[in-house]
Each structure stands twice: as structure tokens, then as C-alpha cells.
């Protein structure tokens, strides 16, 4: 689906602020607030390199069951297209979001209007304890072993960040299930990357939603290259007649289109 023009990121009142956490302002170009951990160049380069993603890419190229893993149940131009009450009515119990180019611009510390609407809709549908971020940097033991970046991001965005041990698409779902209090098969995974967010969600039986990226501005060259590869791979899988992995709640609802406004 072609990407719609993305709205500019704007400041907002955090929706899920932890009790007692002070508000922090600041966007992508703002200087780090006092006490906010600085992301080093090494950390950013490490975030772009994803050996698990490369290994899974090789498996997907070989076909077989893995060939459906990068295909989302829903590919939407804007997060505001999702019908959160319909998802809850179908039996879904929580949502996990990627951050960069899903809820925010790359490396930004404020939600876009569409991101804020999506988080608010998910919270209204599932409850405040059933919505969280799953990042390949903040909360990841490799880059954020003490959770300082996760704490800072939670204060800025007002959304809980899952602490976990492996980068998407690798790793299990136990940390996400524990954070949201629901089995992975009852969760909605929302993220803009086919080979990380979508593959991770499909590996664990989630409903997968891939929104169009917010903007290409500010993305590392490695990510831009990966996106080109993803588009070719997904187009090839769809030409071969592949679809997203089956999901019982999707089938019960009569198809994933039932979750669109």
C-alpha cells in the first residue's frame, strides 16, 4: 500500500505516564535532558546491525513456511485506520508497538498525532497495563543493561517499555507476555519494519500490523537499504500468492479487514 503523507511530530501530554514521573519535553533535535542517557555512535551502529534478522532473511529466501513471516495481517497507510474496539471485541487483549517510524519520527522523543491516537485507542480498548513499546535499543539488555534509556523514554512518551534480552525478530515472547499479562496469540504487534517487527510478531502468533513509515528523514543508510530489500522480498512473496500466517481470531472475525475503520 502506498504510504500516506505523514503528519509532523508534535508535543503532547503523555498518556501512560508512570505515577510520580516528571514530564520531559524534547524532540529529535532537542539537547538531551539532564539525566537522560546519551546514545553513542557505537550504539546506533549496533542497533542497525541485526544478525538475527540477516539469518531469518536467508531462511525466508529459501521459501517454505518462513516465506510468510514478513507478511503482515494488515498493511495500513496510517495508524488511525485501526479499529481498536473491534480488536478488543474479537478477543485481542493488548498491543505492543515499535517506536521509531511507527509512533515517532526516527530518534524523536514525542509521539506523532497518529501515534498518539493509536496509543490512546489501544489504552481505551485494552486498558493502560496492556500497551507497551518493544524497542531494539531502549530496554534491550545489549544496549540498555540498566534500563536508563527505557526509563527516560517512558518519561518522555508516557508508554511503558518492555525490558528484554534479544533484538527483534529474534528472541521469545515471554518478556512481552509478562509485561502485558496476556499470551502472545492475544496481542497486536504494530511496527513499520517487515523483517523485524512483522517477522517477530508472526513468529509468536500475534496479529501483525505494518503502518507506513512516518518519514524517511533521519534514518540511517543501513535502514534505508534494508527497507528496499524488504519491499522486494514482500512483493515477491505476494506475487507467489503468499499471505500472512493464519490466526484464529482473524479467521473468527471473518478476516483482518474487520479491524479497519
C-alpha positions as CSV (number, residue, x, y, z in Angstrom):
1,X,0.0,0.0,0.0
2,X,1.4,3.4,-0.8
3,X,2.4,5.5,2.2
4,X,0.3,8.5,3.0
5,X,1.9,11.8,3.8
6,X,2.9,11.6,7.4
7,X,1.9,14.4,9.9
8,X,4.7,16.2,11.6
9,X,5.5,15.2,15.1
10,X,4.1,17.4,17.8
11,X,4.4,17.6,21.6
12,X,1.6,16.1,23.6
13,X,0.5,15.2,27.1
14,X,1.8,11.7,27.9
15,X,-0.9,9.1,28.0
16,X,0.5,6.5,30.3
17,X,2.9,8.4,32.5
18,X,4.2,6.5,35.5
19,X,3.0,7.9,38.8
20,X,5.5,10.4,40.1
21,X,7.5,10.7,36.8
22,X,8.1,14.3,35.8
23,X,7.2,15.4,32.3
24,X,10.1,15.9,29.9
25,X,10.0,18.0,26.7
26,X,12.2,17.5,23.7
27,X,12.0,16.3,20.1
28,X,14.6,14.8,17.8
29,X,16.7,17.9,17.6
30,X,16.5,18.9,21.3
31,X,19.5,18.5,23.5
32,X,19.4,15.6,26.0
33,X,17.6,16.5,29.2
34,X,19.6,16.3,32.4
35,X,19.9,12.7,33.4
36,X,18.9,11.4,30.0
37,X,21.4,8.8,28.8
38,X,23.2,9.7,25.6
39,X,23.1,7.3,22.7
40,X,26.6,6.7,21.4
41,X,27.5,6.3,17.8
42,X,28.5,2.7,18.6
43,X,25.1,2.1,20.0
44,X,23.4,3.5,16.9
45,X,25.6,1.4,14.6
46,X,24.9,-1.7,16.7
47,X,21.2,-1.1,16.5
48,X,21.4,-1.0,12.7
49,X,23.3,-4.4,12.6
50,X,20.9,-7.3,13.2
51,X,22.5,-10.7,12.7
52,X,19.3,-12.5,13.7
53,X,17.4,-10.5,11.0
54,X,20.0,-11.5,8.4
55,X,19.7,-15.2,9.3
56,X,16.0,-15.1,9.1
57,X,16.2,-13.3,5.8
58,X,18.2,-16.2,4.4
59,X,15.5,-18.6,5.7
60,X,12.8,-16.5,4.1
61,X,14.6,-16.5,0.7
62,X,14.6,-20.3,0.8
63,X,10.8,-20.3,1.0
64,X,8.8,-22.9,2.9
65,X,6.8,-21.8,6.0
66,X,9.2,-19.0,6.7
67,X,8.2,-17.3,3.5
68,X,5.1,-15.9,5.1
69,X,6.7,-14.4,8.2
70,X,7.4,-10.9,6.7
71,X,3.8,-10.5,5.6
72,X,1.5,-8.6,8.0
73,X,-2.1,-9.3,8.5
74,X,-2.8,-5.6,8.0
75,X,-0.7,-3.1,5.9
76,X,-2.0,0.4,6.6
77,X,-1.1,3.9,5.5
78,X,-1.9,5.4,8.9
79,X,-2.3,4.1,12.4
80,X,-5.6,5.9,12.7
81,X,-7.1,3.3,10.3
82,X,-7.2,0.7,13.1
83,X,-10.5,-0.1,14.9
84,X,-9.3,-0.8,18.4
85,X,-12.7,-1.6,19.9
86,X,-13.2,-4.2,17.1
87,X,-9.9,-5.8,18.0
88,X,-10.8,-6.0,21.7
89,X,-14.2,-7.4,20.8
90,X,-12.6,-10.1,18.7
91,X,-10.6,-11.3,21.7
92,X,-7.3,-9.4,21.5
93,X,-6.1,-8.3,24.9
94,X,-3.1,-6.0,24.3
95,X,-0.8,-4.1,21.9
96,X,2.9,-3.8,21.6
97,X,4.4,-1.0,19.4
98,X,7.7,-0.4,17.8
99,X,8.9,3.2,18.3
100,X,11.0,4.8,15.5
101,X,8.9,5.5,12.4
102,X,5.9,3.8,14.0
103,X,4.9,6.0,16.9
104,X,7.6,8.7,16.4
105,X,9.9,10.1,13.8
106,X,13.4,8.4,13.9
107,X,15.1,9.1,17.3
108,X,12.3,11.6,18.3
109,X,11.0,11.8,21.8
110,X,7.4,12.8,21.0
111,X,4.6,10.9,19.5
112,X,3.2,11.9,16.1
113,X,-0.5,12.7,16.1
114,X,-1.2,9.3,14.5
115,X,1.0,7.6,17.1
116,X,-0.7,9.4,20.0
117,X,-4.2,8.4,18.6
118,X,-3.1,4.8,18.3
119,X,-1.8,4.6,21.8
120,X,-4.9,6.3,23.2
121,X,-7.1,4.0,21.2
122,X,-5.3,0.9,22.4
123,X,-5.3,2.0,26.0
124,X,-9.1,2.7,25.8
125,X,-9.7,-0.7,24.3
126,X,-7.4,-2.9,26.4
127,X,-6.5,-0.9,29.5
128,X,-3.4,1.0,30.5
129,X,-1.5,-2.1,31.6
130,X,-1.9,-3.8,28.2
131,X,0.0,-1.4,26.0
132,X,3.8,-1.2,25.7
133,X,6.8,-0.4,23.5
134,X,9.2,-3.1,22.3
135,X,12.4,-1.4,21.0
136,X,15.6,-2.7,19.6
137,X,17.5,-0.2,21.7
138,X,15.7,1.1,24.8
139,X,15.1,-1.8,27.2
140,X,17.3,-4.2,25.3
141,X,19.9,-5.7,27.6
142,X,22.7,-5.3,24.9
143,X,22.4,-1.5,24.7
144,X,20.4,-0.6,27.8
145,X,21.5,-3.0,30.5
146,X,20.4,-0.8,33.4
147,X,17.2,0.3,31.8
148,X,18.2,4.0,31.9
149,X,17.2,4.6,28.3
150,X,13.9,2.8,28.9
151,X,13.2,4.9,31.9
152,X,13.9,8.1,30.0
153,X,11.7,7.0,27.1
154,X,8.9,6.1,29.4
155,X,9.0,9.6,31.0
156,X,9.1,11.3,27.6
157,X,6.4,9.3,25.8
158,X,4.3,8.1,28.7
159,X,4.3,4.5,27.4
160,X,5.9,1.5,29.2
161,X,8.9,0.0,27.6
162,X,9.5,-3.8,27.7
163,X,12.8,-4.9,29.2
164,X,14.1,-7.8,27.0
165,X,17.2,-9.8,26.0
166,X,17.1,-10.1,22.2
167,X,16.6,-7.9,19.2
168,X,13.6,-8.3,17.1
169,X,13.0,-10.6,15.2
170,X,14.9,-13.0,17.4
171,X,14.0,-13.9,21.0
172,X,11.0,-15.3,22.7
173,X,7.8,-13.6,23.7
174,X,8.0,-14.3,27.5
175,X,9.0,-10.7,28.4
176,X,6.2,-9.2,26.3
177,X,3.6,-11.6,27.7
178,X,4.8,-10.9,31.3
179,X,4.7,-7.1,30.7
180,X,1.2,-7.1,29.1
181,X,-0.3,-10.0,31.1
182,X,-1.6,-11.8,28.0
183,X,-0.5,-14.7,25.7
184,X,1.2,-13.6,22.5
185,X,-1.6,-15.0,20.4
186,X,-3.9,-12.4,22.0
187,X,-1.6,-9.5,21.3
188,X,-1.3,-7.0,18.4
189,X,2.2,-6.2,17.1
190,X,2.5,-2.8,15.4
191,X,5.7,-1.8,13.6
192,X,6.9,-0.4,10.3
193,X,9.6,-3.0,9.6
194,X,8.7,-6.2,7.7
195,X,11.8,-8.1,8.7
196,X,11.9,-7.1,12.3
197,X,8.5,-6.1,13.7
198,X,6.3,-8.2,11.4
199,X,8.5,-11.3,11.5
200,X,8.8,-11.1,15.3
201,X,5.0,-10.8,15.7
202,X,4.3,-13.6,13.3
203,X,6.8,-15.9,14.8
204,X,4.9,-15.6,18.1
205,X,1.4,-15.9,16.7
206,X,0.4,-12.2,17.1
207,X,-1.8,-10.2,14.9
208,X,0.7,-8.1,12.9
209,X,0.1,-4.5,11.7
210,X,2.6,-2.7,9.5
211,X,1.9,1.0,9.2
212,X,3.7,3.1,6.5
213,X,6.9,4.7,8.0
214,X,6.4,8.2,9.4
215,X,9.3,9.7,7.4
216,X,12.5,8.7,5.6
217,X,14.3,11.8,7.1
218,X,16.8,10.9,9.8
219,X,17.0,7.2,9.1
220,X,20.5,5.6,8.9
221,X,21.6,4.5,5.4
222,X,21.6,0.8,6.6
223,X,17.9,1.1,7.5
224,X,17.1,2.7,4.1
225,X,18.8,-0.1,2.3
226,X,17.0,-2.7,4.4
227,X,13.7,-1.1,3.5
228,X,14.5,-1.6,-0.2
229,X,15.3,-5.2,0.4
230,X,12.1,-5.7,2.4
231,X,9.9,-4.2,-0.3
232,X,11.4,-6.6,-2.9
233,X,11.0,-9.6,-0.6
234,X,7.4,-8.8,0.3
235,X,6.4,-8.1,-3.3
236,X,7.9,-11.4,-4.3
237,X,6.1,-13.3,-1.6
238,X,2.8,-11.7,-2.5
239,X,3.3,-12.4,-6.2
240,X,3.8,-16.0,-5.2
241,X,0.3,-16.0,-3.6
242,X,1.6,-16.0,0.0
243,X,-0.3,-14.3,2.8
244,X,0.2,-13.6,6.5
245,X,0.2,-16.7,8.7
246,X,-3.2,-17.9,9.8
247,X,-4.6,-16.5,13.1
248,X,-7.6,-18.0,14.9
249,X,-9.0,-14.6,16.0
250,X,-8.7,-13.2,12.5
251,X,-10.5,-16.2,11.0
252,X,-13.2,-15.9,13.6
253,X,-13.8,-12.2,12.7
254,X,-14.1,-13.0,9.0
255,X,-10.7,-11.5,8.0
256,X,-8.3,-8.8,9.1
257,X,-10.3,-6.2,7.3
258,X,-12.8,-6.4,10.2
259,X,-10.3,-4.4,12.2
260,X,-10.2,-1.4,10.0
261,X,-12.3,1.7,10.3
